[in-house]
Amino acid sequence: MEQGTGVRTRLVHGGTLRSDFGETSEAIFLTSGFLYPSAEEAEARVAERTAGYQYSRIANPTVRMLEERFALLEGAEDCAAVATGMAAVHAALFAQLRAGDRVVASAPLFGACLWILTELLPRFGITTELVSAGDPEGWERALSRPAQLVLVETPANPTLELVDIAHLARLAQAAGARLVVDNAFATPYLQRPLARGADLTVYSATKLIDGQGRCLGGLIAGYSRFFGEVLRPYLRNTGPSLSPFNAWVLLKGLETLSIRIEAQQRTAQTLASWLEGHPRIVEVRYPGLPSHPQAELAERQMSGPGTMIAVRVGGGRARAFNVLDRLRVIKISNNLGDVRSLATHPATTTHAKVPPELRERFGISEDLIRISVGLEDAEDLIADLDRALGP
C-alpha cells in the first residue's frame, strides 16, 4: 500500500498478507517454526539468500503484518515489533550503545526508563545527563559536546511537558547523536517525530495502539539501514519477540485507532477545560489548553492534544489518595490509553522507584494525578470528578 493512501485506510488495510484461504481478518500464524521443502532451501533461508520464514523469534507472518502496517502509519522505512514497550526502549538503546558512550535524556521519563538510564547503563560504562523536557537552553548546553544518543518522551509522562523535536534533532545531529523519541502518548496519529528529524521512535503498543487493555506489545520504527545493520541482529540474537496472538490483537487495535483517539481527545479537551475552572484544582496540564506552558509548540508539532491530563489537586499525597478513592466511573490503574478512563498517582505507582529528589526536581509532586481519558460520556466523567474533588 502506498504511503500517500489516507491514514484511516492504512490503519485498516496496510500490511495485510492473506493466505490461500482468502480470510477477511488477518490470520494468526501461531507457530514457533516453519518447514522447508529441502535441506538446500533451509540453508539458503538461514543464509538469507532466499526469502522466507525460519523461526518466530526472528520473524513471523502475523507479526510482520503489524510491523508493515505500523511503518505505513509512522512514515517509516521499517518497524520492529517486540514483547513490551520497555523491550522496545531497551533494544533501541542497547542495540547501539557501547562502553564509554554518553546519553542525553529528557526528564521526567517513565520510571522504568529512568532506571535503565541511571542504574543499568552505568554498569556498562555509559553515562547519562538528564535535561528538563521543556528547557531549550538546557538542551543546548547538554548537546554542546559529543553524545551518542538522545532519548526523549514528548508529551512527557506524567507531567505532559513537550520537547521541540525538530530543534532537538538539529542539536543531536550536531553532537553526533541519534535521536530516539518515545511517542506513546501521542502515537503517529497525532505526532510524527521521524518527519521532524528523529532517527527512531519507540512505543508501548500496550497503550493507545491496543487501546482496550488486552495485551502487551512494543514497537520501534525508523530507517531500514539502521534496522538491517544494527537493530535486527540485536533482536534476532536477544529474542524480545512479540507473540503472534498479541500481534493480531494489536492489528485489530490499529483498525480503530483514529476514531478512538479523536473521540477520546474531544472528551479530554472538555474535561481539561472544566478542571481548570474548578476551585479545588491547583494546576491542570493539558497540551490543548492555552495555559499549557508550551501550547504554541503543541499546536505546531502535534495534530491534536491527546488523551492525557495531569492535575494537581493540592494537599499532598493524602488529598490525592482521597480524590482517587472517591472516583466511581474513572478507575484507578497505572495503565493508560484505554477505552476506560483511568487515573493514577504517579509518585507512588509509575514513578515510585524514582528517587524523591528527582521526582521533585522534575515536577512529579505528591498531589499530582494523571488521568487517561476514555470513551465515556464527558458529562459522566465531569460528574465523577466533581464528586471526588468535593465542595
C-alpha positions in Angstrom: 0.0 0.0 0.0 1.3 3.4 -0.9 2.4 6.0 1.7 0.0 8.5 0.1 -3.0 6.5 1.0 -5.2 8.0 3.7 -4.4 7.3 7.3 -7.7 5.5 8.1 -7.3 3.3 5.0 -3.7 2.4 6.0 -4.9 1.5 9.5 -7.4 -1.0 8.1 -5.6 -2.4 5.1 -1.9 -1.7 5.5 0.5 -4.7 5.6 -2.3 -7.3 5.1 -1.0 -10.7 4.0 -3.7 -13.2 3.1 -3.3 -16.9 2.9 -4.7 -19.1 0.1 -7.9 -19.4 2.1 -8.7 -15.7 1.4 -9.6 -14.8 5.0 -11.1 -11.3 5.7 -9.5 -10.8 9.0 -5.7 -11.3 9.3 -4.7 -14.9 10.1 -2.8 -15.7 13.3 0.2 -17.8 12.5 0.6 -19.3 15.9 3.7 -21.3 15.2 7.2 -21.4 16.6 8.9 -22.7 13.4 8.5 -23.2 9.7 9.1 -26.1 7.3 11.5 -26.2 4.4 11.0 -28.2 1.2 14.6 -29.3 1.2 17.8 -29.1 3.2 19.2 -26.8 0.4 16.3 -24.4 0.9 16.9 -24.4 4.7 20.5 -23.5 4.1 19.6 -20.7 1.7 17.0 -19.2 4.0 19.2 -19.2 7.1 21.9 -17.6 4.9 19.3 -15.1 3.7 19.9 -15.9 0.1 16.2 -16.6 -0.4 13.2 -15.0 1.3 11.0 -16.9 3.7 10.4 -17.6 7.4 12.7 -19.6 9.6 11.7 -19.2 13.3 9.2 -16.9 15.0 11.9 -15.5 17.2 13.3 -14.0 14.1 10.1 -13.2 12.1 6.5 -14.3 11.9 3.8 -13.5 9.2 1.3 -12.1 11.7 4.0 -10.0 13.5 5.3 -8.8 10.1 1.8 -7.6 9.1 1.8 -5.5 12.3 5.2 -4.1 11.5 4.4 -3.2 8.0 1.1 -1.6 8.9 2.7 0.5 11.6 5.5 1.6 9.4 3.0 2.9 6.9 1.3 4.9 9.7 4.5 6.2 11.1 6.0 7.1 7.7 9.0 4.8 8.5 11.1 2.6 6.3 10.9 -0.3 8.7 9.4 -1.3 12.0 10.1 -4.0 14.6 7.5 -5.3 17.0 8.7 -6.6 20.4 7.1 -8.0 23.5 6.6 -4.8 25.5 7.1 -1.1 25.4 10.1 -1.4 27.8 11.6 -4.1 25.5 11.3 -1.5 22.7 13.2 1.1 24.7 15.8 -1.4 25.9 16.5 -2.6 22.4 16.6 0.9 20.9 19.3 1.8 23.4 21.3 -1.4 23.9 21.5 -2.2 20.2 23.6 0.9 19.5 25.4 1.9 22.8 28.8 0.9 23.9 31.1 1.4 26.9 32.2 5.0 27.1 29.2 6.4 25.3 27.2 9.3 26.5 23.4 9.6 26.6 21.3 12.8 27.0 17.7 12.3 28.1 14.7 14.3 28.9 13.1 14.2 32.3 10.6 13.3 33.5 10.6 9.9 31.9 8.6 6.8 32.7 10.1 5.2 35.9 11.5 2.1 34.2 13.2 4.2 31.5 14.9 6.3 34.2 16.0 3.0 35.9 17.7 1.9 32.7 19.4 5.3 32.3 20.5 5.8 35.9 21.0 2.2 37.1 21.6 -0.2 34.2 23.7 1.9 31.7 26.3 2.9 34.3 27.1 -0.8 34.8 28.4 -0.9 31.2 30.3 2.4 31.4 27.7 4.5 29.8 26.9 7.9 31.3 23.5 9.8 31.2 22.8 13.5 31.6 19.1 14.4 32.3 17.6 17.6 31.0 14.3 19.1 31.8 12.0 18.4 28.9 10.9 22.0 28.4 14.3 23.7 28.9 15.7 24.7 25.4 18.8 26.2 27.0 19.4 23.1 28.9 19.3 21.0 25.8 21.8 23.4 24.0 24.2 23.1 26.9 23.9 19.3 27.2 24.5 18.8 23.4 27.2 21.4 23.0 29.6 18.4 23.4 29.6 15.0 21.8 26.9 12.4 22.6 25.9 9.1 21.0 22.2 9.0 21.8 19.3 11.3 22.9 16.2 9.9 24.4 13.0 11.9 25.0 9.4 11.4 25.8 7.1 14.1 24.3 4.5 14.6 25.8 6.3 13.5 28.9 5.0 11.0 31.4 3.3 12.2 33.7 3.7 16.0 33.5 2.9 16.4 29.8 5.8 18.7 29.1 6.9 18.9 25.5 10.2 18.7 23.6 10.7 20.6 20.4 11.6 17.6 18.2 12.8 19.5 15.2 15.1 21.7 17.2 16.4 18.8 19.3 17.1 16.8 16.1 19.4 19.5 14.9 21.2 19.7 18.2 21.5 15.9 18.3 22.9 15.7 14.8 25.5 18.4 15.6 26.6 16.4 18.7 26.8 13.2 16.7 23.9 11.5 18.4 20.9 9.6 17.2 17.5 10.9 18.5 15.1 8.4 19.9 11.6 9.7 20.7 9.1 7.8 22.9 5.9 8.8 21.1 3.5 6.5 23.1 1.3 9.4 24.5 0.7 10.8 21.0 1.1 7.9 18.6 1.9 8.6 14.9 -1.8 9.6 14.5 -1.1 12.9 16.4 2.7 13.3 16.1 5.3 12.2 13.5 8.8 12.5 15.1 10.6 11.0 12.1 9.2 13.7 9.8 10.7 16.2 12.2 14.2 14.7 12.2 14.1 11.9 14.8 16.1 8.8 13.9 13.9 6.3 15.8 10.5 6.2 17.6 9.6 3.8 20.3 6.1 2.8 21.6 4.4 0.9 24.3 1.7 -0.6 22.0 0.0 -1.8 25.1 -1.4 1.8 25.5 -3.4 3.6 22.8 -2.4 1.2 19.9 -4.2 -1.7 21.6 -6.4 0.8 23.5 -8.5 -1.8 25.2 -6.3 -3.1 28.0 -5.9 -6.6 26.4 -2.3 -7.3 25.7 1.3 -6.1 25.9 3.5 -5.0 23.0 6.2 -2.7 21.9 7.2 -1.1 18.5 10.3 0.5 17.2 10.2 2.5 13.9 12.9 4.1 11.8 15.2 3.8 8.8 15.9 0.5 7.0 19.7 0.8 7.1 19.8 1.1 10.9 17.4 -1.8 11.2 19.4 -4.0 8.8 22.9 -3.2 10.3 22.1 -2.6 13.9 18.7 -3.4 15.3 17.6 -6.6 13.5 20.8 -8.5 14.5 20.3 -7.4 18.1 16.7 -8.5 18.2 17.4 -11.8 16.4 20.1 -12.8 19.0 18.5 -11.4 22.2 14.9 -12.6 21.5 12.4 -10.0 22.9 9.8 -11.5 20.5 6.2 -10.5 20.3 3.6 -13.3 20.4 1.7 -13.7 17.1 -1.5 -13.6 19.1 -0.6 -10.3 20.6 0.4 -9.0 17.2 -3.0 -9.9 15.9 -4.7 -8.1 18.8 -2.6 -5.0 18.1 -3.6 -5.2 14.4 -7.2 -5.1 15.4 -6.4 -2.1 17.7 -4.9 -0.2 14.8 -8.1 -0.5 12.8 -9.9 1.7 15.3 -7.0 3.9 16.5 -8.1 7.1 14.6 -11.7 7.1 15.7 -10.8 6.2 19.3 -8.2 9.0 19.6 -10.4 11.6 18.0 -13.3 10.8 20.4 -11.1 10.5 23.5 -9.2 13.7 22.9 -12.5 15.6 22.4 -13.6 14.5 25.8 -10.2 15.2 27.2 -10.4 18.8 26.0 -13.8 19.2 27.6 -12.6 17.7 30.8 -9.4 19.7 31.0 -11.3 23.0 30.4 -13.7 22.1 33.2 -11.0 21.1 35.6 -9.1 24.3 35.0 -12.2 26.2 36.3 -12.7 24.1 39.4 -11.9 25.9 42.7 -10.2 22.9 44.3 -7.7 22.3 41.5 -4.2 23.8 41.8 -3.0 23.2 38.2 -4.1 21.5 35.0 -1.6 20.4 32.4 -3.1 19.6 29.0 -1.5 20.4 25.7 -4.8 21.6 24.3 -5.2 24.4 26.9 -3.9 27.9 26.2 -2.5 27.8 29.8 -0.1 25.0 28.9 3.5 26.5 29.0 4.2 25.1 25.6 0.7 25.5 24.0 2.3 27.1 20.9 4.7 24.1 20.4 1.8 21.7 20.9 -0.2 23.3 18.2 2.8 23.4 15.8 4.2 19.9 16.5 1.0 17.8 17.1 -2.2 17.5 15.1 -4.1 17.1 18.3 -3.5 17.5 22.1 -4.1 13.8 23.0 -5.9 11.9 25.7 -3.9 12.5 28.8 -4.4 15.1 31.5 -2.1 15.9 34.5 -3.8 17.5 37.5 -2.5 18.9 40.8 -5.2 18.7 43.5 -3.3 20.3 46.4 -2.9 18.8 49.9 -0.1 16.4 49.0 -0.5 12.6 48.9 -3.4 12.4 51.4 -5.5 14.7 49.3 -4.6 12.9 46.0 -5.5 9.5 47.5 -8.8 10.8 48.9 -9.7 12.1 45.4 -8.8 8.8 43.7 -10.6 6.7 46.3 -13.9 8.7 45.8 -13.9 8.1 42.0 -16.5 5.7 40.7 -16.6 5.9 36.9 -12.9 6.6 36.5 -10.9 3.6 37.7 -7.6 3.5 39.5 -4.9 1.9 37.3 -1.3 2.7 36.3 -2.1 1.7 32.7 -3.2 4.3 30.2 -4.7 4.8 26.7 -7.6 2.5 27.4 -11.2 3.0 26.3 -12.0 3.2 30.0 -10.9 6.4 31.8 -8.1 5.6 34.3 -6.4 7.7 37.0 -3.2 7.1 38.9 -0.9 8.7 41.4 2.5 8.7 39.6 4.6 9.3 42.7 3.5 6.0 44.3 3.0 3.9 41.1 4.6 4.6 37.7 7.5 6.7 39.3 7.6 5.1 42.8 11.1 3.8 42.3 12.4 7.2 41.1 14.4 8.9 43.9 12.3 11.6 45.6 14.7 14.3 44.8 14.4 13.5 41.1 10.6 13.4 41.3 10.6 16.8 43.0 13.1 18.3 40.5 11.0 17.3 37.5 7.6 18.2 38.8 6.2 14.8 39.9 4.6 16.2 43.0 2.8 14.3 45.7 -0.5 16.0 44.8 -0.2 15.1 41.0 -2.8 12.8 39.5 -2.6 11.5 35.9 -5.9 11.0 34.1 -6.1 8.9 30.9 -9.4 9.8 29.3 -11.5 7.1 27.7 -14.7 6.8 25.7 -17.3 7.5 28.3 -19.7 10.5 28.1 -17.9 13.7 29.1 -20.8 14.6 31.4 -20.4 11.4 33.4 -16.6 12.0 33.8 -17.2 15.6 35.0 -19.8 14.4 37.5 -17.5 11.7 38.8 -14.6 14.2 39.3 -16.8 16.8 40.8 -18.0 14.4 43.4 -14.4 13.2 44.1 -13.0 16.7 44.4 -15.6 17.7 46.9 -17.2 21.0 47.5 
